[in-house]
Amino acid sequence: MDNQTVLVRLKTRFGGAILESREFRGELTVVVPKERIVEVCSDLKNDPDLSYDFLSDLCGIDMFTPEKRFGVIYNLLSLKNRHRLRIKTFTEQENPRIQTVSGIWGTANAHERETYDMFGIVFEGHPDLRRMYMPDEFEYYPLRKDFPLMGIPGSLPLPKK
């Protein structure tokens, strides 16, 4: 399986849902609208020829731009074809929400929780979306670019010496 074959297949199936594609150092990245992420990911996993059966990583990004500020990157692997594919999708700054893919790949469960905890991106339909590292009452998201480098004084109780 090569990048061109995967891209042609995706464009044939999803047409306008493939907003952008690029290849860098032999790896293909495709951008899709957040409304279609579950449909595209489900197809990539269930297509017997493509068979992207492993979500090796999912992470959030903060572009710190007025539009498409937050994004999610899905790193997929087809074990059968020994091929990698990166999918990106973006959401707005106010009320960032994306559908969960935890029903497609079980590994998404923990990755989506971590992304929610660090960036505040809500994964709709997630079976157990709660904070992973930060306390439940913590009101901030530490990996957002507007989070102060030295933290927010008094926001977390520190251990006594």
C-alpha positions as CSV (number, residue, x, y, z in Angstrom):
1,M,0.0,0.0,0.0
2,D,1.4,3.4,-0.9
3,N,0.3,7.0,0.0
4,Q,-1.2,7.7,-3.5
5,T,-3.4,4.6,-3.4
6,V,-4.7,5.6,0.1
7,L,-5.3,9.2,-1.0
8,V,-7.2,8.2,-4.2
9,R,-9.4,5.8,-2.2
10,L,-10.2,8.4,0.4
11,K,-11.0,11.1,-2.3
12,T,-13.2,8.6,-4.2
13,R,-15.2,7.7,-1.1
14,F,-15.3,11.0,0.7
15,G,-14.7,13.6,-2.0
16,G,-15.1,17.1,-0.5
17,A,-14.5,15.7,3.0
18,I,-10.8,15.5,2.2
19,L,-10.1,19.2,2.8
20,E,-6.3,18.9,2.4
21,S,-3.6,16.4,2.0
22,R,0.2,16.5,2.1
23,E,3.1,14.1,2.1
24,F,6.2,14.8,4.2
25,R,9.1,12.4,4.5
26,G,7.0,9.6,3.1
27,E,4.1,10.0,5.5
28,L,0.6,11.0,4.4
29,T,-1.5,13.5,6.3
30,V,-5.1,14.2,5.5
31,V,-7.4,16.9,7.0
32,V,-11.1,16.1,7.3
33,P,-14.0,18.2,8.8
34,K,-14.8,17.3,12.4
35,E,-18.3,16.4,11.4
36,R,-17.0,13.5,9.3
37,I,-14.2,12.2,11.6
38,V,-16.1,9.2,12.8
39,E,-17.3,8.2,9.4
40,V,-13.8,8.5,7.8
41,C,-12.1,6.7,10.7
42,S,-14.7,3.9,10.7
43,D,-14.2,3.4,7.0
44,L,-10.4,3.3,7.3
45,K,-10.6,0.6,10.0
46,N,-13.3,-1.5,8.4
47,D,-12.1,-1.4,4.7
48,P,-10.5,-4.8,4.2
49,D,-8.0,-3.4,1.8
50,L,-6.9,-0.5,3.9
51,S,-7.4,-2.0,7.3
52,Y,-6.1,0.7,9.6
53,D,-6.6,-1.5,12.6
54,F,-4.5,0.4,15.2
55,L,-4.7,3.9,16.5
56,S,-1.2,4.3,17.7
57,D,-1.7,7.8,19.0
58,L,-4.2,10.6,19.3
59,C,-3.2,14.1,20.5
60,G,-4.5,17.6,20.7
61,I,-2.9,20.7,19.2
62,D,-3.4,24.4,19.9
63,M,-2.7,26.5,16.8
64,F,-3.4,29.7,18.8
65,T,-5.2,31.2,15.8
66,P,-8.7,32.8,15.7
67,E,-10.2,30.1,13.5
68,K,-9.4,26.4,13.9
69,R,-7.6,27.0,17.1
70,F,-7.8,23.5,18.4
71,G,-7.2,20.3,16.6
72,V,-6.9,16.6,17.1
73,I,-4.3,14.4,15.3
74,Y,-5.0,10.7,14.8
75,N,-1.9,8.5,14.0
76,L,-3.1,5.3,12.4
77,L,-1.3,2.1,11.5
78,S,-2.4,-0.7,9.1
79,L,-0.5,-3.7,10.5
80,K,-1.6,-5.7,7.5
81,N,-0.2,-3.2,5.0
82,R,2.6,-1.8,7.2
83,H,1.4,1.7,6.4
84,R,0.9,4.8,8.5
85,L,-1.6,7.5,8.0
86,R,-2.2,10.8,9.9
87,I,-5.6,12.3,10.1
88,K,-6.2,15.9,11.4
89,T,-9.4,17.7,12.3
90,F,-10.0,21.1,13.8
91,T,-12.5,22.7,16.0
92,E,-13.3,26.2,17.1
93,Q,-11.9,28.0,20.2
94,E,-15.2,28.5,21.9
95,N,-16.7,25.2,23.1
96,P,-14.3,22.9,21.3
97,R,-16.0,19.6,20.6
98,I,-15.3,16.5,18.5
99,Q,-17.0,13.1,18.3
100,T,-15.2,10.3,20.0
101,V,-13.6,7.5,18.1
102,S,-13.4,5.2,21.1
103,G,-16.0,3.0,19.6
104,I,-13.7,2.4,16.7
105,W,-10.4,1.9,18.5
106,G,-10.3,1.1,22.2
107,T,-7.0,2.9,22.5
108,A,-8.7,6.2,21.8
109,N,-10.3,6.0,25.3
110,A,-7.2,7.0,27.3
111,H,-5.8,9.3,24.5
112,E,-9.1,11.3,24.3
113,R,-9.2,11.6,28.1
114,E,-5.7,13.0,28.2
115,T,-6.4,15.4,25.3
116,Y,-9.5,16.6,27.2
117,D,-7.5,17.0,30.4
118,M,-4.7,19.0,28.8
119,F,-6.5,21.0,26.1
120,G,-10.2,21.0,27.1
121,I,-11.4,19.4,23.9
122,V,-14.6,17.6,24.7
123,F,-15.1,14.2,22.9
124,E,-18.8,13.8,22.5
125,G,-20.1,10.3,23.2
126,H,-17.0,9.2,25.1
127,P,-17.9,6.6,27.7
128,D,-15.8,8.0,30.5
129,L,-14.6,11.5,29.8
130,R,-13.0,12.8,33.0
131,R,-9.7,14.4,34.0
132,M,-6.7,12.1,33.9
133,Y,-3.9,14.1,35.6
134,M,-5.4,17.3,36.9
135,P,-7.9,17.4,39.8
136,D,-11.5,17.4,38.8
137,E,-12.1,21.0,40.2
138,F,-9.1,22.4,38.2
139,E,-10.6,25.0,35.8
140,Y,-7.7,25.3,33.4
141,Y,-6.0,23.3,30.6
142,P,-2.2,23.3,30.9
143,L,-1.2,22.6,27.3
144,R,-3.2,25.5,25.9
145,K,-0.8,28.1,24.6
146,D,-2.4,30.8,26.7
147,F,-1.7,28.9,29.9
148,P,1.0,30.7,31.9
149,L,4.4,29.0,31.8
150,M,4.8,29.2,35.5
151,G,1.2,28.1,36.1
152,I,-1.5,30.0,38.0
153,P,-0.5,30.9,41.5
154,G,-2.9,29.4,44.1
155,S,-4.8,27.2,41.5
156,L,-3.5,24.0,43.0
157,P,-2.7,23.2,46.6
158,L,0.9,22.3,46.9
159,P,2.3,19.7,49.3
160,K,3.5,21.0,52.7
161,K,7.3,20.9,53.2
